[in-house]
């Protein structure tokens, strides 16, 4: 089971609303969250190697999220499930909803991106694993399955970390896990005939909680113009003036 999120395409220049209430979405190209797309690619490769029987893509969002699910089906997923919600939900509610689908489908592995490029929360995978009571391996850059276990390699500050987890488990993908495939027109046409179930969030009987409010959204401050110094002594003097070096 692979979880996909609908986000503003990473090639689009994000614009803020004049009132600071969020980003402009009208008429903006939307895509699968890139990290989720990497997770889907890895799941498809596992299936192609005979290590999985079926790949299901799941998303929580509005009706428009069917577009991203159809893209997932075109990439090679077998069927899709949309948890329909008119309002955007926080990670904990999303994790609870995904858990409800996990309990219905009983997947041997759940994969999703390490974070979404819109909110950058990096929370949903960890929350889902905790609610499910199953192991997790996050920020995975290489994945191997061996029977009832998965061996994941993570890039950490000191080098590479190898984690072995029992299946079922939750895996979140890093950027270097793979390069997603290009979807061709015949696959897009075939995807239209693949099953896509729509389940209202209310029908899952999960707790919908709101833990924080976004009061305003603002662009980062512009960087100050740099200066050119004549030599090392001038550089040290300038850093001392700014309180960045002492002595």
N, C-alpha and C positions, 0 to 999 in steps of 0.2 A: 504494500500500500504506500503510495507516494502522495504527499500533501503539497498542493500547489496554491500559490497566492497571486491574485491579479494586482499588478503594480504598474506605475508609470514606466514606460520603456526606458531602459538605461541610456539610450541615445538621445532622449528628449531633454531639452533644457527646461528645468523646472521653474515655473513662475509662481510667485506668491499672489494671493488675493489682496486687493488694496486695503481691506479691513483687517488683514493679518489673521484671518480665521482658518487659514490652511493654504494648500496649493491649488492652482487652477487645474481642473480635470476635464472641463468641457472641451471636446474636440481634440483631446490629447491622446496619442497612441498609447495603448495599454498592452502589456505582455505578461508572460509568466515570470515571476521573480527568478532572476538568473540562477541563484543558488538552488532553487527548487528544480529548475530545468536540469541542472547537473545531477541532482538526486534522481530524477526520472531517467536520465540517460544511463546512470549506473544500474538502476533496477532493470532496465531493458537489456543491458549487457549480461546481467545475471541470468535473466530468462533465456537469452540466446545461448548461454553456456550450459543450459539445462539445469540450473540451480534454482529456478522458480517456475511455477506452472502458470501463474497469472499475475498481471500487473494492473492494479486498480489505482486510478487517480481521484483524489478527493479535494474539494475546495469549499471554503466558507465565504460567501459573499452574495452579491446581488445577482439577478438574472444574467447580467452582462458577463459574469464569471464563466458562463457556459462557453464563451469564446476561448478562454484559456484551457478549459477542460478538453474542448475539441482539438486544440493544438496538441495537447498531451496524447489524445487518442491517435492523432495523425502521426505522432512520433513513434507509436507502437503499443501504447497501453491498450488493454483489452476492454475495459469499461470504466465508467466515470460516475461519481456521486457528487452532486452539488448540495451542500447544506445552505439553504437559501435564507438570507438575512438582509433586510432592507437597510439596517444600520451597521456601521463598522463595529467590530467587537474587539475587546482587549485580549491579549494572549491567553489569559487564564480561561476565559469563556471559550476561546477557540480550542484550547487543549481539551476542555471538557466535552465539547462537541465532537472532536476527533476521536476521543476515547469511546464515545457512544458508537461510532462507526466501527472502531476497532473491535468492540465487543460483538457487533453484528457479524463482521467479516472474518474475525479470527486470523489475521495475517501472520505469517511467520517472521516478517520484517517490516518495519515502518521507517520510511525515509523522507526527509525533507531538508531544505536548505538550512544552513547554520543561522541565517537571519534574513529578513526581508529588507530590500533596499529603500523602502519608504520610511519605516519607523526605526529600523536597525535595533530592535529590542533584543534579539538573540535570547528568547525565553520559551517559545512554544515547544520546541523539542524537549527541553529539560522538564517542563511542566507536564507534558504528555507522559514521559517516562515515569515521573514520580506518581502521577495519578494511576497509571497502569500497573505500577509496581514491578517494572521490568528494567533490565540494564540499559545503559545508554553509552554511546560513543559519539562525541561531538567534534566538529571541525575536522572531519575525516578527509585525508588526502589520498588514501589507498585503502581498499577493502577487499578482503578475501573471505569466502565462506567455506567452512570445513565441517560438514555434517550438521551438528546441532550448535555449533559455535561460529562466531564471526571474529576475524582478526582485523583490527582497524589500526591504521597508522595516522598519527596526528603530528603536525608541525608545531613545536613549542620553541620557546626562546633558546633552550639549550641544545636543540637538535630535533630528533624524531622520537616520539613516544609510541610504543606498541601496546595496544589494549586488546585483550581477548574477552569477549562477552558471550554469555549463553543466549540462545535464541528462544523465544522471540525477543527482539530488542528494538530500540530506537536509534537510528543513525542520522546525524546531520552532516551535510556535505560542505567541504571547503572548495575554494575556487579551483584548486589544482587536482581535484579528483578525476576529471575527464574533460573532454571537449564535446558538448552536445551535438548531435547529428543535425543535418539540414533536412527540413521537411519538404518533400516533393509534392507536386500537385496530385498525383494519383493517390497518395496516402491521405491527403486532405479530403478528397472525394470519398474514400473508403470510410473515413472517420465519421462522416455524416450518418452512416448506418449502424455505427456501434452504439450500444446502450448507454444512456446517460440518465440516471435517476435523480430526481429533484425531491429533496426532503426539507420541509420548512424547519427552521431551527426550533420552533415551538414544539414540534412533534417529537423531538428527542428528549424532552423533559429534563434538560440540563439547567443548572443554575446560571443565570446571566447576571454577572456582577460588573459594576463600574467602580474602579478603584481610583481613578484620577481624571482630572479635567485639563484639557489643553486650552490655556487661556489666550495665548497668542503665538503666532509663528512669524519669525523674522529672519532675514538673511544675515549671514555672519558679517561682522564688521570688516570693512575694507582694510587690506594690509597697508601699513605705512610704507612710504617710499624709502628705499634703502639709501645709504650714503657710501661714498668711496673714501677710504683712508689712504694716506700716502705710504705708510710703512707699518711694521709690527708694533712699534712703540705707540703710534697714534691709535692703533686698534685697541691695545691694552688700555690706553688712557680713556677711550670712548666707552669701553666695557665697564671700566671703573666708575665713570661718571653715571652710568645707568645702574650701578649697583650690582652688576653681574659678576664681577671679580673683586677680590679684596687683597690688600697687602701691597 
